[in-house]
Amino acid sequence: MEKLHFNFDTTDAIKKPVHVGVVASGDLEVIFRPTDKQTEINIVTGSDGFHDVWENVLTRFFDRYPVKANIEINDFGSTPGVVNLRLTQALEALKDEK
């Protein structure tokens, strides 16, 4: 098990928390919470040694969607595609709440 931490300078604040996904084999859950600071991401993953992969996926995502949130990710061996899918689903859930 590995714990990872990332920060991103982003601009688009959220107003409500959102939760998508579940922790299960090959999947993950993502929780977005409002913040007035920079985006902070805390990840707990069952797959060790993938820091650079996580950093690349998250950098691409936040370059495209500069959402400002405190984000918790609980991972159980998901692929980069699933990570991007869950992050995008969280954005969609935020849009539905407006």
VENCOR-V345020 format. One record per backbone hydrogen bond with DSSP energy under -0.5 kcal/mol. CO is the residue of the C=O (numbers start at 1). NH is the residue of the N-H. E is the energy in kcal/mol with one decimal. If there is no record, write none. Layout:
CO,NH,E / CO,NH,E
This chain:
2,45,-2.8 / 4,43,-2.7 / 6,41,-3.1 / 8,10,-0.8 / 8,39,-1.9 / 11,13,-1.2 / 12,68,-3.0 / 18,32,-2.8 / 20,30,-2.8 / 22,24,-0.9 / 24,27,-2.6 / 27,76,-2.3 / 28,22,-0.6 / 29,74,-2.1 / 30,20,-2.4 / 31,72,-2.5 / 32,18,-2.2 / 33,70,-3.3 / 39,8,-2.3 / 40,71,-3.4 / 41,6,-2.3 / 42,73,-2.7 / 43,4,-2.5 / 43,45,-0.5 / 44,75,-3.2 / 45,2,-2.9 / 46,48,-0.6 / 47,50,-0.5 / 50,54,-2.6 / 51,55,-2.7 / 52,56,-2.3 / 53,57,-2.5 / 54,58,-2.8 / 55,59,-2.5 / 56,60,-2.2 / 57,61,-2.1 / 58,62,-2.8 / 59,63,-2.0 / 60,64,-1.3 / 61,65,-3.0 / 65,67,-2.2 / 66,11,-1.4 / 66,12,-2.9 / 67,69,-0.6 / 68,14,-1.2 / 69,40,-1.4 / 69,71,-0.7 / 70,33,-2.1 / 71,42,-2.7 / 72,31,-2.6 / 73,44,-2.5 / 73,75,-0.6 / 74,29,-2.2 / 75,46,-0.8 / 76,26,-2.6 / 79,83,-2.1 / 80,84,-2.4 / 81,85,-2.2 / 82,86,-2.7 / 83,87,-2.4 / 84,88,-2.4 / 85,89,-2.6 / 86,90,-2.1 / 87,91,-1.6 / 88,92,-2.3 / 89,93,-2.5 / 90,94,-1.9 / 91,95,-2.0 / 92,96,-2.0 / 93,97,-1.0 / 94,98,-0.5 / 95,98,-1.0
